[in-house]
């Protein structure tokens, strides 16, 4: 299956899935972790909902994430990895 690295942590599954869609447009496969925990306990303020990508895509995913945060006009509260 290959190695994966965490790109970012989000407060909700929805936030993580929005960024996952952005990565998909760049042909980067990603996996959202901790979705069940978020649904059972509400917003996961300690660990956050994690999004990971394959190690070979990590640098590009980080660049996309940082660019997205710099240009984002929304008010979602993100947690840096």
SVG drawing of the C-alpha trace seen along z (x, -y; Angstrom):
<svg xmlns="http://www.w3.org/2000/svg" viewBox="-22 -36 30 38">
<polyline fill="none" stroke="black" stroke-width="0.4" points="0.0,0.0 2.8,-2.5 3.7,-5.1 1.4,-8.0 2.0,-11.3 -0.4,-13.6 -0.8,-16.9 -3.2,-18.7 -5.7,-18.4 -9.1,-19.9 -11.8,-20.5 -14.6,-18.7 -14.9,-16.0 -16.5,-18.5 -13.5,-20.8 -11.2,-17.8 -13.3,-16.6 -13.4,-20.1 -9.6,-20.0 -9.7,-16.4 -11.7,-17.5 -9.1,-20.2 -6.3,-17.6 -8.4,-15.3 -8.5,-18.1 -4.7,-18.0 -4.7,-14.2 -3.5,-13.6 -5.1,-10.7 -5.8,-11.4 -7.4,-9.7 -9.5,-11.3 -8.9,-9.7 -10.9,-9.9 -14.3,-10.4 -16.1,-8.0 -14.6,-9.7 -15.9,-13.1 -19.4,-11.8 -19.6,-10.1 -18.0,-12.9 -18.7,-16.0 -15.9,-18.3 -12.5,-16.8 -10.7,-19.7 -7.7,-17.7 -6.5,-15.6 -8.6,-16.9 -9.7,-15.1 -6.5,-14.1 -5.9,-14.1 -3.0,-12.1 -1.5,-11.6 1.1,-9.2 4.6,-10.1 5.5,-10.8 2.7,-13.4 3.4,-15.0 5.5,-18.1 3.0,-19.0 0.1,-18.5 1.7,-20.8 2.3,-23.5 -1.4,-23.2 -2.5,-23.4 -0.4,-26.4 -1.5,-28.2 -5.1,-27.4 -4.8,-28.8 -3.1,-32.0 -5.8,-32.5 -8.8,-31.3 -11.5,-33.8 -13.5,-31.5 -13.4,-31.5 -12.9,-27.9 -10.6,-27.3 -7.7,-25.0 -5.1,-23.3 -1.6,-23.1 0.0,-19.6"/>
</svg>
